[in-house]
Amino acid sequence: MFDLSTWLNALALLLGFGVLGWVISLVKNDVSIVDSMWSIMFLIAAVSYVMTLDMTGPRATLILILVTIWSLRLAGHIFWRNLGEAEDYRYQKIRRNNSPNFAFKSLYIVFGLQAALAWLISLPLLAAIGGNGPIGILDLAALILWSVGFVFESLGDLQLVRFRADPKNKGQVLNSGLWSLTRHPNYFGDFCIWWGFYLFALSAGGWWSLGAPLLMSFLLLKVSGVAMLEKDIGTRRPQYADYVRRTNAFFPGPQKPELSS
């Protein structure tokens, strides 16, 4: 079920959360905190949908549980990763490109934009939570796809944290574990998670929310995910060129053999 007032209510909450993050960023002089806020925005949207629509059925409950697990895990991971670090180099570049007056501009360039994107991408959550259809085989497929995505995202993050924690790996490229199957297991995991949410929505009759996972896929592949991360990583890590040659960019697959000397 599509309820415009419910969706707009979530937008108001997300924009308010974005303003709060913006104020904190002014104190810290660091807009990187928006990365930790990103997944929390979807939890805010999901809770808003459940409470506004007063939905307590099995699908609504399951969606809320899954969003909570994914959201808190990802936010906690990013918060811990960035703790004590300088502003992310991507945001430093945005800051330079939008100076002077970036402090004010960041309200809409960074925080407002993230809130608006989260609002749009949350449509499958609204559809799944608001649907009254019975749980079916499509919901099982959705749960399986979501679970695959969660494993790739969380285990990929864990493997990278452990790799970076070893001083011997400084400047090296992680090419084992899930990182031997895809150069971006965390992004691929996020891709599966959001297509999983769309399958839940589809099962509830929310075919109209298709634009949300398509938008998320576009962001992951062409904007803030793979494309942005790989734009200059080759210059910072010379070994990355061979890693690119041998390893799939996004969808998992076996590595190609090393070149013979």
PENOR-V897981 format. One record per residue. N is the residue number from 1. PHI is phi in whole degrees, 0 to 359 (* if undefined). PSI is psi in radians with two decimals (none if undefined). OMEGA is omega in whole degrees, 0 to 359 (none if undefined). Layout:
# PENOR-V897981
[[N | PHI | PSI | OMEGA] [N | PHI | PSI | OMEGA]]
This chain:
# PENOR-V897981
[[1 | * | 2.31 | 177] [2 | 259 | 2.08 | 180] [3 | 240 | 1.84 | 186] [4 | 299 | -0.74 | 182] [5 | 296 | -0.66 | 177] [6 | 295 | -0.73 | 180] [7 | 294 | -0.74 | 179] [8 | 292 | -0.58 | 176] [9 | 297 | -0.70 | 177] [10 | 296 | -0.67 | 178] [11 | 300 | -0.76 | 179] [12 | 299 | -0.73 | 179] [13 | 294 | -0.73 | 181] [14 | 292 | -0.70 | 177] [15 | 295 | -0.67 | 177] [16 | 297 | -0.71 | 177] [17 | 295 | -0.68 | 178] [18 | 297 | -0.72 | 178] [19 | 297 | -0.71 | 178] [20 | 299 | -0.79 | 178] [21 | 297 | -0.67 | 179] [22 | 298 | -0.77 | 179] [23 | 299 | -0.76 | 179] [24 | 297 | -0.68 | 180] [25 | 296 | -0.54 | 178] [26 | 293 | -0.67 | 178] [27 | 293 | -0.74 | 182] [28 | 275 | -0.24 | 187] [29 | 54 | 0.80 | 185] [30 | 204 | 1.96 | 180] [31 | 271 | 0.01 | 179] [32 | 301 | -0.34 | 181] [33 | 298 | -0.33 | 180] [34 | 297 | -0.46 | 178] [35 | 294 | -0.67 | 177] [36 | 289 | -0.46 | 182] [37 | 279 | -0.39 | 188] [38 | 307 | -0.98 | 184] [39 | 289 | -0.51 | 178] [40 | 296 | -0.53 | 178] [41 | 300 | -0.64 | 179] [42 | 288 | -0.58 | 176] [43 | 294 | -0.73 | 177] [44 | 300 | -0.77 | 180] [45 | 297 | -0.79 | 182] [46 | 297 | -0.79 | 179] [47 | 298 | -0.71 | 179] [48 | 299 | -0.75 | 181] [49 | 295 | -0.77 | 181] [50 | 297 | -0.78 | 184] [51 | 287 | -0.71 | 182] [52 | 291 | -0.73 | 181] [53 | 275 | -0.20 | 181] [54 | 56 | 0.85 | 181] [55 | 261 | 2.23 | 181] [56 | 230 | 0.26 | 181] [57 | 289 | 3.03 | 184] [58 | 298 | -0.68 | 180] [59 | 291 | -0.76 | 179] [60 | 299 | -0.73 | 179] [61 | 295 | -0.75 | 180] [62 | 296 | -0.77 | 179] [63 | 301 | -0.78 | 181] [64 | 297 | -0.70 | 178] [65 | 296 | -0.81 | 182] [66 | 295 | -0.74 | 179] [67 | 296 | -0.70 | 179] [68 | 297 | -0.81 | 180] [69 | 299 | -0.88 | 182] [70 | 296 | -0.79 | 185] [71 | 296 | -0.88 | 184] [72 | 290 | -0.63 | 178] [73 | 297 | -0.84 | 183] [74 | 292 | -0.77 | 179] [75 | 298 | -0.75 | 179] [76 | 297 | -0.71 | 179] [77 | 297 | -0.83 | 183] [78 | 292 | -0.71 | 179] [79 | 300 | -0.81 | 182] [80 | 293 | -0.68 | 180] [81 | 297 | -0.66 | 184] [82 | 269 | -0.12 | 184] [83 | 300 | 2.15 | 178] [84 | 81 | -0.03 | 181] [85 | 267 | 2.79 | 175] [86 | 287 | 2.95 | 178] [87 | 304 | 2.37 | 181] [88 | 307 | 2.45 | 185] [89 | 300 | -0.51 | 178] [90 | 295 | -0.71 | 179] [91 | 285 | -0.52 | 174] [92 | 298 | -0.68 | 178] [93 | 293 | -0.76 | 177] [94 | 299 | -0.68 | 179] [95 | 298 | -0.79 | 180] [96 | 295 | -0.73 | 183] [97 | 289 | -0.29 | 183] [98 | 240 | 0.42 | 175] [99 | 264 | 2.62 | 3] [100 | 279 | -3.14 | 178] [101 | 65 | 0.50 | 178] [102 | 296 | -0.54 | 181] [103 | 306 | -0.77 | 178] [104 | 282 | -0.75 | 182] [105 | 300 | -0.55 | 182] [106 | 297 | -0.35 | 178] [107 | 302 | -0.72 | 180] [108 | 255 | -0.52 | 180] [109 | 292 | -0.66 | 184] [110 | 253 | -1.12 | 190] [111 | 284 | -0.75 | 178] [112 | 295 | -0.72 | 179] [113 | 297 | -0.78 | 180] [114 | 298 | -0.72 | 179] [115 | 296 | -0.74 | 180] [116 | 295 | -0.72 | 179] [117 | 295 | -0.77 | 179] [118 | 299 | -0.69 | 179] [119 | 300 | -0.82 | 180] [120 | 295 | -0.77 | 184] [121 | 288 | -0.33 | 181] [122 | 283 | -0.02 | 183] [123 | 306 | -0.76 | 178] [124 | 300 | -0.53 | 177] [125 | 293 | -0.73 | 177] [126 | 298 | -0.78 | 181] [127 | 295 | -0.77 | 182] [128 | 291 | -0.73 | 181] [129 | 290 | -0.65 | 183] [130 | 275 | -0.15 | 181] [131 | 283 | 2.53 | 181] [132 | 254 | 0.01 | 182] [133 | 293 | 2.73 | 180] [134 | 289 | 2.73 | 175] [135 | 295 | 2.32 | 182] [136 | 220 | -2.93 | 184] [137 | 296 | -0.54 | 179] [138 | 293 | -0.57 | 177] [139 | 292 | -0.63 | 177] [140 | 295 | -0.77 | 177] [141 | 299 | -0.69 | 179] [142 | 297 | -0.75 | 180] [143 | 295 | -0.69 | 179] [144 | 296 | -0.81 | 180] [145 | 296 | -0.73 | 178] [146 | 300 | -0.74 | 182] [147 | 295 | -0.73 | 176] [148 | 301 | -0.80 | 179] [149 | 298 | -0.72 | 181] [150 | 295 | -0.68 | 178] [151 | 296 | -0.83 | 180] [152 | 299 | -0.77 | 184] [153 | 290 | -0.89 | 185] [154 | 287 | -0.75 | 180] [155 | 289 | -0.64 | 176] [156 | 299 | -0.77 | 177] [157 | 298 | -0.76 | 181] [158 | 297 | -0.76 | 179] [159 | 297 | -0.67 | 180] [160 | 290 | -0.68 | 178] [161 | 299 | -0.80 | 180] [162 | 295 | -0.67 | 179] [163 | 296 | -0.81 | 182] [164 | 289 | -0.40 | 181] [165 | 288 | -0.32 | 180] [166 | 271 | 2.02 | 181] [167 | 303 | -0.47 | 181] [168 | 295 | -0.33 | 183] [169 | 265 | 0.11 | 182] [170 | 302 | 2.17 | 179] [171 | 82 | -0.04 | 181] [172 | 269 | 3.00 | 181] [173 | 246 | 2.20 | 177] [174 | 287 | 2.08 | 181] [175 | 225 | 0.59 | 178] [176 | 232 | 3.03 | 181] [177 | 63 | -2.47 | 179] [178 | 296 | -0.42 | 181] [179 | 286 | -0.12 | 173] [180 | 270 | -0.23 | 180] [181 | 264 | -0.56 | 180] [182 | 207 | 2.54 | 181] [183 | 287 | -0.20 | 182] [184 | 219 | 1.18 | 180] [185 | 297 | -0.54 | 179] [186 | 291 | -0.72 | 179] [187 | 290 | -0.68 | 176] [188 | 298 | -0.67 | 178] [189 | 297 | -0.73 | 178] [190 | 297 | -0.67 | 177] [191 | 302 | -0.84 | 180] [192 | 294 | -0.70 | 180] [193 | 301 | -0.79 | 184] [194 | 283 | -0.49 | 172] [195 | 287 | -0.51 | 173] [196 | 296 | -0.76 | 177] [197 | 298 | -0.62 | 178] [198 | 293 | -0.63 | 178] [199 | 295 | -0.65 | 173] [200 | 300 | -0.78 | 180] [201 | 296 | -0.72 | 180] [202 | 298 | -0.70 | 178] [203 | 297 | -0.51 | 180] [204 | 270 | 0.10 | 180] [205 | 92 | 0.16 | 184] [206 | 266 | 0.85 | 178] [207 | 303 | -0.49 | 184] [208 | 292 | -0.13 | 179] [209 | 268 | 0.23 | 184] [210 | 302 | -0.58 | 182] [211 | 300 | -0.47 | 183] [212 | 293 | -0.94 | 178] [213 | 293 | -0.49 | 176] [214 | 295 | -0.73 | 178] [215 | 295 | -0.77 | 178] [216 | 299 | -0.74 | 179] [217 | 299 | -0.74 | 179] [218 | 297 | -0.76 | 179] [219 | 297 | -0.76 | 181] [220 | 294 | -0.67 | 186] [221 | 270 | -0.65 | 192] [222 | 243 | -0.25 | 187] [223 | 240 | -1.48 | 189] [224 | 265 | -0.05 | 183] [225 | 255 | -1.89 | 186] [226 | 303 | -0.88 | 185] [227 | 300 | -0.79 | 182] [228 | 291 | -0.74 | 183] [229 | 293 | -0.63 | 185] [230 | 268 | 0.03 | 184] [231 | 300 | -0.73 | 183] [232 | 228 | 0.20 | 184] [233 | 293 | -0.48 | 180] [234 | 296 | -0.55 | 178] [235 | 284 | -0.48 | 180] [236 | 274 | -0.44 | 181] [237 | 222 | 1.68 | 184] [238 | 303 | -0.53 | 181] [239 | 291 | -0.22 | 186] [240 | 294 | -0.49 | 180] [241 | 299 | -0.74 | 178] [242 | 290 | -0.63 | 177] [243 | 298 | -0.71 | 178] [244 | 297 | -0.74 | 182] [245 | 297 | -0.62 | 188] [246 | 266 | -0.37 | 192] [247 | 239 | 2.38 | 177] [248 | 302 | 2.51 | 182] [249 | 290 | -0.70 | 189] [250 | 223 | -1.12 | 181] [251 | 284 | 2.30 | 185] [252 | 298 | 2.58 | 176] [253 | 187 | 2.90 | 181] [254 | 293 | 2.59 | 178] [255 | 289 | 2.61 | 173] [256 | 283 | 2.67 | 180] [257 | 292 | 2.72 | 177] [258 | 293 | 2.64 | 177] [259 | 289 | 2.39 | 179] [260 | 285 | 2.47 | 182] [261 | 276 | none | none]]
